[in-house]
Amino acid sequence: MDLYTLLREMADSWALLALTVFFVGAALWAFRPGSKVIHQDAANVIFKHDKKPGPVPGPSKEA
């Protein structure tokens, strides 16, 4: 058996299994019940220092 055939068989079987297990583990980690607060905080981080809009700089409309 040459090297290419050996690597091809490994990629077809064991690598696919390893990547599937990794994907399922990552999905379970992301959707675990305790992570809701962390995901809400990450989603709202762009609004953390949000201020109310003030006057727009530019020429006055009172002419």
N, C-alpha and C positions, 0 to 999 in steps of 0.2 A: 504494500500500500504506500503510495507516495504521500508527500507532505500535504499537497493541495487537497487530496481526497480526505485525509484525516482532519484537516482544518475545516473542510466543508461539512463533514459529518458533525463535528463539534458545534459549529455555528448553527446548523439546522436543528439540533436537539437541545444541547445544554445551554447554549447562549439564549435561545428562545425561552427556555424555561426560566433562566435567571432574570431576563428582562421582564417576563410576565410577573414573576414574584416581586420584582422591584416596583413595577407599576401598581400592582394591587396594594403593596405596602404603602407607597406614596399616597395613593387615593384614600386609603383608610386613615392615614396620618392627617391628611388635609381635612377630611370630613368627620373627624372624631368629635364627640359631643363637647368636650372642653375647649375647643378651639374657636367657638363662635365669637367670643369676646375679642380674641386676638385679631380675627378677620375683620370684625366691625371697626376696631381701632385702626387697622391698616387701611381700610376703605375710607375712613374719615380723616386721615392725616393731612390731606390737602386743604382741609377746611380749618385746621388747628389755629392758625393765626389770621383767619379771615376777618376783615373789618367791614363795617357798613360802607357802601359807596359814598364818597364825598362829591363835592362839586368837580365838574370836569374842567380842567384848565383850558384856556383858550379865550377867544374874544367874547366880550360880554354881549348879551342879546338885548340890553337895555338902552337902545339908541333911539 
